[in-house]
Structures are given as structure tokens and as C-alpha cells.
Amino acid sequence: MSKAFTKESSGDEADDEADAGPALPKGAKNYITPEGLERMRAELKQLRSVERPKVVEVVSWAAGNGDRSENGDYIYGKRRLREIDRRIRFLLKRLEIAEPVDPALQKNRAQVFFGATVTYVDEQDVERTVRIVGVDEARIEQAEISWVSPVARALLKARVGDMVEMRTPTGRESLEVLAIRYD
């Protein structure tokens, strides 16, 4: 068959799936803290009002310089513009389905729920403190973990002093809850 009659993907569909971010469990709501929601909105605003206009300006300037096939500014700018547009689409989709949950309004503060900051100790006597947040706002460097992560799933609904089992690729591990707080 001639290549003229075959449809070749531009790669955008595959890129959208790859850039879809962390997956939500089927049928689960996209819970997010008010701070996470605000960070996503700020990122969207930054992309739309600052970054995209700058890149569009560079691309239009580069396009006016003649041969586009060897114009690095034009080629890189177009690629960056696609990345920005892809991220904007992703943020818009996720913001549309976001379910804000304010941990400060949690009535049952004796149990671990979404938004809790939990201190626990593992079998190796390593103490850790994590905050359970939404899928789109998890930042491991800030000790914020997604509510669908193995650690968070094991900790959910536990109370201080409870021993919980966490499934790991190497087997099961026990965690003891030391403290729970809602900021």
C-alpha cells in the first residue's frame, strides 16, 4: 500500500497519554487539597499568560528569518509550544474533574484520612512523616504522597498506635502509626 494512503500519527495523541500524569483508580474521584488546587491554577495561569506568549513571540520572529528547516529557534520554539499546549490541556482536564477537600475541616482527627500528616515507623525503625494529598499534587521531596500510593493506602483509616500492613514488591511490611495531625 502506498504511504499516501496511510494515516500517520503526529505523535500528539501518544504524547497526551504519556503526559497524562499519574493515573486515578477507575471510578475514583480526583481529590485535591486547596493548596494543590491553587498550585495547579497558578501553573496554568503562568503557562497561558507568560510562557506561551514568550514562545509564540520567538517562533514568529524566527519564522520571519527565512528557511525554517535549519532554524533552531523556530524548530525548538514549535516543539516547546506543543509541550506547553499539551500541559495546558492536561491541567484543564484535571482541574475540571478536581474534587477539593479541605483537611482542616476533617471532623474525625483520630484517624488517617485524606490530607492528614502522619508520622510512622517501619520495620527497620526508620521514622517518617508524610502528608497524604491528591494524585496531581504529590511531591516526594516535600514528603507529600498520593492517596493511592501503597504507603497511603496502608495508613488510611488507621489510628495512633495501630500496626498496618503495606504491600511492597518484596512482600509485606508493617508500619506503626505514631502521630496524626491535620494542618
N, C-alpha and C positions, 0 to 999 in steps of 0.2 A: 504494500500500500504506500502511496506517495505521502511524504511528510506534510504536504499541503493540506491533506485531509485529516490529520490527527491534531487533537487539541492538546497543546502543551500547557501545563500549569505555569503561571508566573512565579509560583512559589509562595504567593501571599497566603493562600489557604493553609498550607502546611506551616508557614511561619506563624499564623494566628493560633494554630493549635499548639505549636511549640511554646508560644509566648502566653499561653492561656493561664500561666501561673499554677499554683497548687490546686489540685482538684478537690472539689467538695464531694463528700459521700453522696451517693444517689438519694435524692429526695430530701437532703439536709438543707437547712437554711444557711445563708451566708451571714452568720453572726459577726459583729464587729463592735469594738468599743468606740465611744465618741471620739477619743484621741486618734484612733486608727482611721476613722471616717474623715476626720479633719485633715490628716496627713495625705490621704488619697485625693481629697478635693484640692488641697494645696498643690500637689504634684500635677493634677490635671490643669489647674489654672496656670502654673509655671510653664507647662508644655505648650498650652494654647496661646498664652499672651507674651511669652518671652522667647522660648527656644524655637518654636516653629517659625515665627516671623523672621528671626535672625537667619535661619537656614534658607527660607524662601528668598530672602534678600541676596544671600551669597549665590544661590542657584541661578537667580535671574541675572545677576552680574556676570557669572561665569558663562551663562548661555549666550550672552552678548559678545563674548570674546572669540567667537568663531567655532572652529572644529571641536565638537563636543566629545568625539570618540577618544581623544587623548587629553581631555581637560580634567585634571584630577579634582579640582574644586567642584566641577559640575557632577562628576561621577560620585564622589564621596557625598556631596550635598544631597543628591537624589536618594542615595542609599539611606542617609541619616533621616531624610524626610519620611521615607517609608517606615523606618523604625519608630519615629515619633508618632506617626499616624496610627501605627499598629498599637502602640502603648496607649494612645488616647482612646481607641476603640475598646481595648481591654478594660481600661479604667471606667469608661462609661457603662459597659456591660456589668461590671462588678458593683458599681455604685447603684445601679438600677435595682439589683437584687439584694443589696445590703440590708441587714436587719440590725439596727443599732441596739445595743444592750449596755446599759449603764451599770457597772459593778457597784457603784456607790448606793444604788437603790436595792441591792440584794438584802432581803429580809432575814434569811437563814444564813447567818455568818459563821455557823459552827461546821458547815460542810463546804466542800470544794465544789464550786460551780464556775461557770464562765466568768472571767475577769478576776478570779482570785489570784493572789500571790501566795504561793505555797513553798514552805521550806520542808525538805525531806532529806532522809539519809538512805543511802543504798547499802547493799551487802558488804561493800568494801569500806564502810564507814565514811564515805565521802558525802559531805553535806552540800546541798544545792538549794538555791532559791530560784523559782521560775514563776512567771506570770502567764496565765492561760488566756490567750487572746484569739482573735479571728484568723482564719487561714490567710487572708490577704495582708495582715499586719504583723505576722510573726517575724521576729528579728532575733536570731540566736545570740548575736553579740550583745544584745540588751537583755538577755535571759527571758525573752518573750517567746513562748512556744504556742503553736496552733492547738486548738481544742481537739483536733483529730489526730494529733501525734500520739505515739504509743505511751509516752510518759503521762500526757494529759488525760488520755482515756483511762489509764490505770488510777490516776488520782481523783477523777471526777466522782463526786458523792462521798468521798472519804472524810473522816473526821480526824482531829488531832489524836495521835496515839494509834490509829489504825495501821495495820500492815496490809499492803495491797500487792498484788502480783502484776508485773508488767511483762508482756511478751516481747522477746527480743529474737533476732535471727539465731542466736546461740542457745535459746531456751527461755526459761522464765527467771525473772529476777524479782526479789522482794524489795519493797520500798516502805519506809515508815514515815508517816506524816508527823512533822514536828510542830508546824505552825501554819495558820491560815489567816490571811488578812485581806480586806477589800479596801483599796485606796480610793 
